Amino acid sequence: MASLPFELRGKTVYVAGHRGMVGSALVRRLAAEHVELLTTPRNEVDLRDQAAVNAWFATRRPQAVFLAAAKVGGIVANNTLRAEFLYDNLAIASNVIHAAHVHGAEKLMFLGSSCIYPKLAPQPLREDSMLTGPLEPTNEPYAIAKIAGFKMVEAYRSQYGADFINVMPTNLYGRGDNYHPEYSHVVAALIRRFHEAKVAGAKEVAVWGTGTPRREFLYVDDLADACIHLMKNYSDSELVNIGTGEDITIAEFARVVAATVGYTGEIGFDASRPDGTPRKLLDVSRLAKLGWRASTKLEDGIRLAYQAYLSEIREPAEC
Ligand SMILES: NC(=O)c1ccc[n+]([C@@H]2O[C@H](COP(=O)([O-])OP(=O)(O)OC[C@H]3O[C@@H](n4cnc5c(N)ncnc54)[C@H](OP(=O)(O)O)[C@@H]3O)[C@@H](O)[C@H]2O)c1
């Protein structure tokens, strides 16, 4: 295994999922590291295709890999596209992790998501609560696939001595988020709905669920910074939570988003929509011991996310 710190400078670095919210933040952050960046547009390499992934790794042989490609979505997408969430995420994790090992990648980081901890695990969620109880049923297929990815990383580390590491980001928001009306995560959904309500002069916006669940939100550029920090300075089999260590109710959060967007109407709550896990806050003490803390305040992050939303809806992506 490579010694620490693991230098990125001058290395070939592959960001899988570079057009996604996390992948594009990693690409922005890696610009400061003077790496040779490698990416795979989906129309060239579908990461579910084992032969295509192997052929690409055999030719390009990246030295470091950030595995930020996944089929991702909010409660509705996770709960309705259950087969796709299981198949796509199992295939992507399995193909990329195995090819990275076979083709000699020096280091790999696999990204999970805090929604894969057991539904009723004690809060704040510690890394060792993984697999200690039943999962949230609405996203069980996604969680099972991500847990399989974590286990692959652990197994390739222990059996082959591969320098592969696992990280567990909390809920993210920021540039490049998915604003799909049905399939988005809560932050993007609220930015969009409050913005549209403001433009339409609507008197009330109904927020999904009761508003009582507590959630933690991390600005995606902070996540990218944490990932680079851990890639350089961490090498162990234990996974590492990445979050702010602070949570807020969905109702309070909705008020912050509404104020940022400039929506002044009423905020209601549609209790017929599912709430999901009652509380989700990561214990970030391991990350703090490793020398990293989030730096973007929620109000600042939401302001930046809203600016990005406005530019993205005016200039939609080319495809
Ligand atoms: N968003 C969050 O709040 C959050 C929270 C915690 C953890 N994470 C983790 O962060 C990672 C990235 O999430 P994200 O929010 O950045 O998701 P995203 O914006 O949906 O991006 C996912 C990326 O994966 C690519 N991808 C998906 N299926 C692919 C396939 N079959 N072949 C090739 N590329 C494929 C997508 O390519 P296209 O651009 O072609 O679609 C996209 O670039 C995931 O592992 C997720 O679990 C996200």
The ligand as a Gaussian input file, in Angstrom:
#p B3LYP/6-31G(d) Opt

LIG

0 1
 N      -26.383000      13.902000      -3.928000
 C      -26.283000      13.643000      -2.653000
 O      -26.943000      14.278000      -1.802000
 C      -25.335000      12.580000      -2.173000
 C      -25.242000      12.377000      -0.781000
 C      -24.383000      11.427000      -0.306000
 C      -23.630000      10.680000      -1.186000
 N      -23.731000      10.879000      -2.515000
 C      -22.940000       9.995000      -3.375000
 O      -22.159000      10.727000      -4.285000
 C      -22.058000      10.004000      -5.520000
 C      -22.463000      10.905000      -6.672000
 O      -23.738000      11.463000      -6.442000
 P      -24.264000      12.749000      -7.257000
 O      -25.220000      13.431000      -6.370000
 O      -23.127000      13.457000      -7.839000
 O      -25.109000      12.050000      -8.401000
 P      -25.425000      12.607000      -9.882000
 O      -25.387000      14.084000      -9.903000
 O      -26.667000      11.911000     -10.305000
 O      -24.201000      12.072000     -10.734000
 C      -24.012000      10.721000     -10.945000
 C      -23.004000      10.543000     -12.039000
 O      -22.869000       9.147000     -12.290000
 C      -22.937000       8.949000     -13.682000
 N      -23.498000       7.656000     -14.010000
 C      -24.614000       7.082000     -13.506000
 N      -24.826000       5.894000     -14.092000
 C      -23.812000       5.724000     -14.995000
 C      -23.484000       4.705000     -15.910000
 N      -24.237000       3.598000     -16.018000
 N      -22.377000       4.860000     -16.674000
 C      -21.627000       5.982000     -16.593000
 N      -21.880000       6.975000     -15.731000
 C      -22.969000       6.850000     -14.948000
 C      -23.831000      10.051000     -14.211000
 O      -23.590000      10.209000     -15.579000
 P      -24.514000      11.129000     -16.523000
 O      -24.028000      12.530000     -16.255000
 O      -24.243000      10.654000     -17.881000
 O      -25.924000      10.903000     -16.062000
 C      -23.382000      11.213000     -13.357000
 O      -22.241000      11.818000     -13.923000
 C      -22.936000       8.777000      -5.368000
 O      -22.154000       7.671000      -5.022000
 C      -23.834000       9.114000      -4.215000
 O      -24.215000       7.988000      -3.497000
 C      -24.558000      11.819000      -3.040000

